[in-house]
Every structure is written in C-alpha cells, then in structure tokens.
C-alpha cells in the first residue's frame, strides 16, 4: 500500500469514527434536554398540586429558571465534547472564554448584579410570573 492510500484509509476511518461519536454526543444531549424538560415539568406539577395558586406560580417560575440553566449546561458540555472529538483543542477555547467572561463581568457589573437580585426576588417569592406591578403610576405585567 502506498502512502496516499494509507493516509486515505486513516482519514476515512477516523472521519467515520469521529462522525459517529459526534452523532452519539448530539443524540445524548438531545435525550438529556428532553429528560430535563420532563423532569422539571413533573417536579413542578408534583410540588404545585399541593399548594395554592400563588405557590404554583412561584414553582413554575423557578422550574423555568432551573430548566434554562440545565439547557445551558448541557449545550456547553455537548459543544465542548463535539469540538474535542473533532480534534480541536478546547484548552485555548476555555481560556479565551474565561478571559472574555471576566472582561464582560467587569464591564457589566450592574447587569450581573441585577440578574442576581432578580433571582433572589423570585426565590424569596416577592414577584411571580403573572403578577401585575405598578411602578411610577404605570402597570407592568
């Protein structure tokens, strides 16, 4: 076998192997997303059926937040795993993401503070989905 044939065989074999792995990773990520959705909806239904309507609103709101965080984590892990499988070194990608995250964190301190404050407002049950709020003589839904 000549050198070109050898390279062709290695390339086609590794490409098929990597392609199969990428498909498996994406399928597992899709299954994880579906399972997270069903789990969060089931948990919300289980907890919400025991209490009043206000508690149900709070439970739905927190369930949506938890599901969104799970989706982000699954997406990030699947993306990094696919990049690694395709032969892309994810170390520099993670380092760059960390530096960008740090820069954005410093640049958007008030935004991050508002997001954290909003999470605690929801967690402490001050405002729920579906509430009407009057601010400066204006109604906000």
N, C-alpha and C positions, 0 to 999 in steps of 0.2 A: 504494500500500500504506500502510495506516495504521500508527501507532506500535506498537500492540499486536500486529499481525500481524508487524511487523518483529522485535519482541522475541521473539515466539513462534518465529519461524524461526531466529533466532540461538540461542535457548536449546535448541531441539530439535537443531540441527546440532551445537552444542558438546557437548551431553549425549551424543549418539551417538558423536561423535569421542572424548570422554573415556572413555566406556564401553568402546569398542573398545580404546583404549590400555590401560585397566585390565585387560581380559581378556588382552591380549597380554603385559603385565607379569607377571600371575599365571601364565600358561602358561609363560613363560620361567623364572620362579622354580621352578615345578614340575619343568621339564626339568633345571634346574641341580641341584636336590636329588636327582633320580634319577641324574643323571650322577655327582654326588659320591659317592653310595652305591655305585654300581657301580665307580667308580674306586678308592675306598678298599678295597672288598672284593677287587677284583682285585689291588691293590698288596699287601694283606695276604697273600693267597694266594701271590703270587709270592715275596714275601720269606720267608714262613713255611715254604714247602716245602723250603727249602734247609737248614734248621737243625733242632735238636732240639725236643722238646715244650715245654720251658721258654721257648725263644726264640719259639715260636709263640704262647704265652700273652701274652708281652710285646708282640708285634707286634699281636695282636688288641686288647689294651688301648689301645695308642697309636693304633691305627686308629679305635677308637670315639671317642677324645678328639678326633682330627682331624676326624672326620665331624661331631661335635657342634658344633665351632667353625665349620665350613663352613655348617652348617644355620643357626646364629645369624646369621652374616654375611649369608647370602642372604635370610633373613627380614627383617633390619633394612633392607637395601638395597631390597627389594621394598616394604616398608611405607612407607619414605620416598618412594619413587618414585610409589607409588599416591597418597599424600597430596598430593604436588606436582601430580600430574595432576588431582586433584580440586579444585585451586585453593587448597589450604591451604598457607599459608606455613610451610615447615618450619624456617626460621631460629629463631624463638622456641621451637619444639619441641626442636630440637637444643640450644639454650642451656639450656632447662629441664632436659633430660636430663643435660647436663653438670653443672649445679649439683646435681641430685639424686644423680648418681653420685659427685660429690665429697663430699657430705654422708654418703652411705652408706659411702663409702670410709673416711672418718674415723671413723664410728660403728662400722664392722665391720672394724677393722684386724686383729684377731686372726683373724677368719674369712677375710679375704683372704690373710693370712699362712699359714693352714692350707691353703688351696686351692693356693697356690703351692708350699708344702712338699710337699703330696700329689702335685702334678705332677712335682716333682723326684724324689720317691721312685719313682714309676712310670718316669720317664725313666732313672734310674740302676739300674733293674732290682732294687730291693730287695724289692718285693712285687708280685705279679701277680694277675690275675683267676684265681680258683680256688684260691689259696693259703689254708692254714689258719694262723691266727696265735694264739698263746697269750699273753694279756695278763692279768696278775694272777690266774693259775690258771683262766682262762676261755678257751674256744676261740671264736674269731670267724672266721666264714667270709668 
